[in-house]
Amino acid sequence: MKRIFGFIILILTVLCGCSRQPDPPEDGKVIILLYHRLTAGEATGPYERSVSDFEADLEWMNENDIRIIDFTELEKIIAGAEKLTTDAAILTFDDGDHSWYTLAMPLLKQYGKKATFFLWTSKIGMNSFLTWEEAELMSHYMDENGETPFVFGSHTISHQYLLTMKTALGAGAAFDAYLDEELGGSKRLIDSHIHGSVQAMSLPFGDGAGDADIISGALRNGYSFIRTSEWSAISTTGADLFRLPCLPILNNTNRDLIGDYLGR
């Protein structure tokens, strides 16, 4: 009887050992969200987002466990130095609207979120744009963890269609000089006003995504990232840091679209 009982125990042990182990958790996905101008009331222009909708976006990401990261963290994730176990988003803003200071920053502080702001430098201080003093104050803000969550990038000096300028100037020395001014000049100007240093640029109108001369110009002028306007989430394996897609958030964008792009 003892032999039979022992045999049964042995069989059960083998069967348990051969049972299917839980699958390892899948890597999360990353999406870059692109905002432009926030409005205190109802958003009317296509590139506007009401502050109430922006706050609802932040709450939705909290409720859906979407971690807010920055471009430096994205680089570590893609390189395999950091593992992403949940979906993540990078918050970006283009152009330089004054609402960044009056509406976006207070909410980002309230929710403890970081963001990257791309400046159209020739417009700073004009009309409805930020002043350099405001950009400086934003960049120097330090949260309770001792981090500076508001980072600035370049949207070039004059916000022109880069491929149109390439056609007009011709590929070669003239276009390289133009890029050195637009990319390098804007970076130097922003760097002179902010805490830290510009690492990322966003393409005006999304023009020139993947262009070898533009990428070369970005590298030559000290950039590590290019955000395009191509609509997509980011694969954390093999993503091109100089052709990063995004999801533009417009005045009528349903926030569930963020989940759709993340495959939820």
C-alpha positions in Angstrom: 0.0 0.0 0.0 2.9 2.3 0.9 4.4 1.6 -2.5 1.2 2.5 -4.3 0.8 5.7 -2.3 4.4 6.7 -3.0 3.9 6.0 -6.7 0.8 8.3 -6.8 2.8 11.1 -5.1 5.5 10.7 -7.7 3.1 10.9 -10.6 1.4 14.0 -9.1 4.8 15.7 -8.6 5.8 15.1 -12.2 2.5 16.4 -13.5 2.7 19.5 -11.4 6.3 20.1 -12.6 5.2 19.8 -16.2 2.2 22.2 -15.8 2.3 25.4 -17.8 4.1 28.2 -16.0 2.5 31.8 -16.1 3.6 33.8 -19.1 6.0 36.6 -18.3 4.3 40.0 -18.4 4.4 41.7 -21.8 6.4 44.8 -22.2 4.3 48.0 -22.2 3.9 50.3 -25.1 4.7 54.0 -25.3 2.8 56.8 -27.0 3.8 60.4 -27.4 0.9 62.8 -27.1 1.1 66.1 -28.9 -0.7 69.2 -27.6 -0.5 72.8 -28.8 -2.7 75.4 -27.0 -4.9 75.0 -24.0 -8.0 77.2 -23.5 -9.7 78.2 -20.3 -13.1 77.8 -22.0 -14.4 75.7 -24.9 -11.7 74.9 -27.5 -12.8 76.1 -30.9 -9.6 75.8 -33.1 -8.5 72.3 -34.2 -5.2 72.6 -32.4 -6.7 73.7 -29.1 -7.6 71.6 -26.1 -9.8 72.9 -23.3 -8.2 72.9 -19.9 -11.1 70.7 -18.6 -10.4 68.2 -21.3 -6.7 68.3 -20.6 -7.4 67.6 -16.9 -9.7 64.7 -18.0 -6.9 63.3 -20.1 -4.5 63.3 -17.1 -7.2 61.6 -14.9 -7.9 59.0 -17.6 -4.2 58.2 -17.8 -4.0 57.8 -14.0 -7.1 55.6 -14.0 -5.7 53.4 -16.8 -2.2 53.1 -15.2 -0.4 54.9 -17.9 2.9 56.0 -16.6 4.2 59.5 -17.8 7.9 59.3 -18.8 10.3 61.6 -20.7 12.5 61.1 -23.7 15.5 60.2 -21.6 13.6 57.4 -20.0 12.3 56.3 -23.4 15.9 55.9 -24.6 16.7 53.7 -21.6 13.7 51.5 -22.3 14.5 51.1 -26.0 18.1 50.3 -25.1 17.0 47.6 -22.6 18.4 49.4 -19.6 15.0 49.9 -18.1 12.0 47.6 -18.4 8.5 48.9 -19.0 5.9 46.7 -17.4 2.9 49.1 -18.1 2.0 51.4 -20.9 3.5 54.8 -20.9 3.1 58.2 -22.4 5.3 61.2 -23.1 3.5 64.6 -22.9 4.7 67.1 -25.5 3.5 70.6 -26.5 4.4 72.4 -29.7 5.0 76.1 -30.6 5.2 78.1 -27.3 1.7 79.3 -26.4 1.3 81.3 -23.2 -1.3 78.8 -21.9 1.6 76.5 -21.1 2.5 78.8 -18.3 -1.0 79.8 -17.1 -3.0 76.6 -17.7 -0.8 73.6 -18.4 1.9 74.0 -15.8 -0.5 74.4 -12.8 -2.3 71.1 -13.8 0.9 69.3 -14.4 2.1 70.3 -11.0 -1.1 69.3 -9.4 -1.0 65.8 -11.0 2.8 65.4 -10.6 3.4 64.9 -14.3 6.4 65.8 -16.5 6.3 67.3 -20.0 8.5 68.4 -22.9 7.8 71.8 -24.5 9.0 72.5 -28.0 9.7 76.2 -28.7 9.3 78.1 -32.0 12.0 80.5 -30.9 11.4 83.5 -33.2 7.9 83.9 -31.7 8.9 83.8 -28.0 7.8 87.0 -26.3 5.3 87.9 -29.1 1.5 88.1 -29.0 0.1 85.0 -27.2 3.5 83.3 -26.8 5.5 82.6 -23.7 8.2 85.0 -22.6 11.8 83.8 -22.1 11.4 84.6 -18.4 8.4 82.3 -18.2 10.2 79.5 -20.0 13.1 79.9 -17.6 10.8 79.7 -14.6 9.1 76.6 -15.9 12.5 74.9 -16.6 13.7 75.7 -13.1 10.6 74.4 -11.3 11.6 71.5 -8.9 9.1 69.0 -7.6 9.0 67.4 -4.2 11.4 64.7 -5.5 14.0 67.2 -6.4 13.4 66.7 -10.1 12.8 69.3 -12.8 9.8 67.9 -14.8 9.4 70.6 -17.4 11.9 70.2 -20.2 12.3 72.3 -23.3 13.1 71.3 -26.9 13.4 73.0 -30.2 10.7 73.5 -32.8 13.3 75.4 -34.9 13.7 79.2 -35.3 11.3 80.0 -38.1 9.0 77.0 -38.2 9.4 76.3 -41.9 8.7 73.2 -44.0 12.2 71.6 -43.9 11.8 69.5 -47.1 10.5 72.5 -49.0 13.6 74.4 -47.9 15.8 71.4 -49.0 14.2 71.6 -52.4 14.7 75.3 -52.6 18.3 75.3 -51.4 19.3 71.9 -52.9 20.9 69.1 -50.8 24.4 69.8 -49.8 26.3 72.7 -48.1 23.5 75.3 -48.4 20.9 73.1 -46.8 23.4 71.9 -44.1 24.1 75.6 -43.2 20.4 76.3 -43.1 19.9 73.3 -40.7 22.8 74.4 -38.6 21.1 77.8 -38.1 17.5 76.5 -37.6 18.5 73.5 -35.4 21.7 74.7 -33.9 20.8 78.3 -33.5 17.5 77.5 -31.8 19.1 75.0 -29.5 21.8 77.5 -28.4 19.2 80.2 -27.8 17.0 78.0 -25.7 20.0 76.6 -23.8 20.9 80.2 -22.9 17.5 80.7 -21.1 16.7 77.4 -19.5 17.9 74.9 -16.8 19.6 72.0 -18.5 20.1 71.5 -22.2 17.9 70.8 -25.3 18.0 67.2 -26.4 14.9 66.8 -28.5 13.4 68.6 -31.5 10.0 68.4 -33.2 9.6 68.8 -36.9 7.6 71.9 -38.0 4.4 70.5 -39.6 6.0 67.1 -39.2 7.8 67.7 -42.5 10.9 65.7 -43.2 10.4 62.6 -41.0 13.1 60.1 -41.7 15.1 62.4 -44.0 18.8 61.5 -43.8 20.0 65.1 -44.2 17.7 66.4 -41.4 18.8 63.5 -39.1 22.4 64.2 -39.9 21.9 67.9 -39.1 20.2 67.0 -35.8 23.1 64.8 -34.8 25.6 67.4 -35.8 23.9 70.0 -33.6 23.7 67.9 -30.5 20.2 66.4 -30.6 19.3 62.9 -29.4 15.7 62.7 -30.4 13.3 63.9 -33.2 9.6 63.8 -32.7 7.6 63.6 -35.9 3.9 64.1 -36.5 3.4 60.5 -37.9 0.5 58.9 -36.1 1.5 55.8 -34.2 2.5 54.3 -30.8 6.1 53.3 -30.3 7.5 49.8 -30.3 10.0 49.5 -27.4 12.1 47.2 -29.5 14.1 48.7 -32.3 12.4 52.2 -32.3 14.2 54.9 -34.2 14.9 57.8 -31.8 15.2 60.2 -34.8 11.8 59.2 -36.1 9.5 59.1 -33.2 5.8 59.1 -34.0 3.0 60.7 -31.9 -0.7 61.1 -31.5 -1.9 64.7 -31.9 -4.5 65.6 -29.3 -7.0 68.0 -31.0 -10.0 69.8 -29.8 -12.3 66.9 -30.6 -10.0 63.9 -29.8 -11.7 61.2 -27.8 -9.2 60.2 -25.1 -10.2 56.5 -25.7 -8.1 56.9 -28.9 -5.0 56.8 -26.7 -6.0 53.4 -25.5 -6.8 52.3 -29.1 -3.2 53.2 -30.2 -1.8 51.4 -27.2 -3.7 48.3 -28.2 -6.0 48.2 -25.2 
